[in-house]
Amino acid sequence: MLRGLLVATGVYRIYEKWLLDQVKSGEMPQHIGVILDGNRRWALGHSLPKWEGHLWGGKKAGNFLEWCLEVGIQTVTAYVFSTENFQRSREEVERIFDVLEQEAKRLETDDRLREKRVKVKAIGRIELLPERLQKLIAKIEEQTEENDKHFLNIAVAYGGRAEIVDAAKKIAQDLDRGKICLDDIDEESFRDYLYTAHLPNPYPDLIIRTSGEERLSGFLLWQSAYSELCFLDVYWPEFRKIDLLRAIRIYQKRKRTYGR
């Protein structure tokens, strides 16, 4: 009731504008990672089927991209489906894939990708996804291949440990083929074997997780070593532009020491 009253009286809009002015005057994170958590709990809290939470969550992802583009974020990496999520019921997994397909089709015709020069790439074990979804993702990636101003990474069928294992396998193959030697392998070269090798900045400055949970759940384990973390007590379908701006402001108030 209070939230509805604040919206109706325009308080949120005034606060949002104030926050926007505040964050634009500070140093902006260039790469934001976001863990889209709380879809199921939001749905259950509204007496809805669990899959409707994913439906609303998918729509919110489009809003999030718009807000990030508005404030000038170069790279967004969204964690939408983990390798562990395959362990959920078959019905729920299929519903999630339906939502992913629906949002991918929406993204395919999104003029913002062309206007803002957004390169889209799915990161994870994409071969585990339904073939129809794989083809749709490949089509979007091909359409945006030449874009180089902004980057949208969709972490799907993704696991941080799986990413590191896959990188190790690629290195072993290159060693076996004589493409590299053992002394070539260091932290700098290792990142070229990760799913995020295509990015100008693969290391998120800020990682946001919704739903109140305070863990990374395997998200970008290698890349997040010095990321600033922000855990918000709001379910993903209820995430607002104000929440993004508040997270950025929290980031701007922190002093990054990179382990020192």
N, C-alpha and C positions, 0 to 999 in steps of 0.2 A: 504493500500500500504506500509506504513512504517513498519507495523508488518511483512508483507511478506518479506520485505527487511532485517529486523533484523534476521528473521529465516534463510533466504538464506545465509547470511554472517556468521552465526554461533554465533552471539552475544548472543542470547537467551541461547544457550547451555553453553557458558562460564559463563553467569550470573547464570544459574541454578546450575552449579557445585559449584560456589562460595557460593551461598546461602545454598546449601546442606552442605558444609563444615562448614558454620557459625552455622547452627541450630544443627548439630551433636555435636558441642562443648558446647552447652548449655543444660539446663534442658528441657527434652522433656515432653509434655503433655502425660499422659497415656490414657486419654479418650477424643476423639474428637467427638463432635456432628456436623452434617452438615445439613443445610436446603437447599434442592435442588430447588432453586427458579429461575424463569425466562425462563423456557422452552417455554412457549407460546409466550412471547414477543420476544424471539430470533427468533422463527419461523416466526412470523409476520414481523419482521425486515428483514428477508431474503425472503419475499414473498412466504412462504411455508405454507401448512396447519398446524393448531395448533398441530395436533397429531404428526407431524414429529419432533417438538421440544421435545416431550416426548421420541420419539425414540432415538434421539441423546443424550438426557439427560440420558437415560438408559445405553447407551454405556459408557458415561463419568463416571458413578458410578463404573464400573469395573476398570477404570483407577485409580480412587480415592482410591479404596481399595489397589491396587498394590502399589501406592505411600506411603500410610500409613504403609503398611507392610515393605516397603523398609527402612523407617526411624525408625521403631521399635515402632509404636503406638500399644498399647495393645488392645484398644477397640475403635470401630467406631460405632456410632449410626446415621443412615441416615434417615431423615424425607422425605419420598417419596410420601405419600398420606394421607391427613387429613380426619377426619370425615366430615369437612365442604366441602371437595372436592366432596362429593356425590351430592351436590347441582348444580354442573355443568351439562351441557347438557348430556343426556343419551349417545349420540354418542361419546362425548369426554371421558366420564367415561369408556365406553367399550373399546375405543382405549387405554386408560391408562392401563386397566387391561390386554389387549393384550400385551402391552410392558412389564408389570410386569411379565407376564407368560413367555415371551420370555427370559427375563433376568434371571428369576428363573431357567429355563431349562439350561441356560448357566452356572449358578452358580452350578447347580447340578453336572456337569461334570468338574468343575474347580479343577485342581490338586492342586492349591494353598491351598485349604481348608485342604487337607490331609497333604501336605508338611509343612505348617505353623501352623497346628493344630488350625484352625479357627472354632470356634463354631458359628453357625448361628441361630438366633432366630428372629421371627417376633413379634413385640410388637404392641398392639392395639386391637381393637374389630374385631379380625380375622373372627369371625362368620358372619360378614357383607360382606365378599368377596365372589366371585363366588366359587362354590364348587370345581371346577377343580383347582383353584388357592390355595384353602385351602389344598387340598390333596398334591399338589406339595410342598408347604411350609412345611407341616408336614413331608414329605419324606426327605427333606433337613435337617430339624432339627434333625430327627432321625439319619441320616447318620453322622452328626457332633456332636452328643450328648456328646461323650467322649472327644472331643477336649477341651483343657484347657489353651492354650497359648495365643490365640488371640480371640476376640469376635466381631462379626458383627451383629448388631441389625438393623432390617429393620422396621422402624416405619410406619406402613401402616394401613389405617382405624384408625388412631391414633388421639387422642386429649388429651391435658394435663388435662383439666377439667374432661373429661371422665375417664381418668386414676385414678384421685383422687376419683371420685365418685365410680368407681368399687372397689377401695381399701377399701373405707368406707363400702361398701356392704359386702365385705368379712369379715371385722372386725365384723360387726353386726351379721353375720352368726356364726362366731366363739364364740361370746359372747352368742348368743342364745343357742348354743350347749354345752356351758360350757367349751370350749377348752381354753379360756382365761378369765381373769377378767378385770374389768375396769382399775385397777391400772397397768395392764400390758402394757397399750397403752401409748407409748411415741414416740418421733421422731425416735428413733432407731428401735423400733419394727414396726412402720408404714411403713418404707421403705421395709420391708419384704412382704408387701401386694401390692407393686407397680409392674408394668410390668417388671421393671429392677431388680427384686429381685435376679435373677440368676447371676448377675455380681459381680466380686470382687470389682470393683469401679463403682458404679452406677452414680456418679456425674461427669459430663463432666468438664474437666479442661478448655477446649476451645470449643466454639460454633461458627461455621462459617455460615454466611448466604450470599448467592449470590444475585445478581440482584439489589443491591443498597437499598433495603428495610431494615429499621432498627427497626425490632420488632421480637419477638420470635414466634408469631402466635400460641401460645399454646404448643410449643415444650418443653417437659420435665420441666413443670412448677415447680414441687417439686424439681427435681434434679438440676436445674440450678441456685439455689439461689446464689451461689458464683462462677459461671462459668465466665470466661473471654469471652467477646463477640467481634467478628470481623465481620464487615459488609463490603463486597466487591462489588464494582461497576462493576461486570461482570456477565453476564447471565450464568447459570449453564452449558449449552452445550459448552461454550467457556472457561470454567475453566481449568487452566493449572497447571502442577506440580509446576511451579514458584509461582502461587497464593497460593498453600498450604504452601510452604516453607516460603513465606512472612508472612502468617497468623501465622505460628509457631514462626517466629522471633518476630513479634509484641507481641505475648504471652510472649516470653522469656524476653522481655524488660519491662514488667509490673511487679509491685510489688503487690503480692496478699496479702491482709490484712484480708480477711474473715470477713468483717463487722466492723473491729476495726477502 
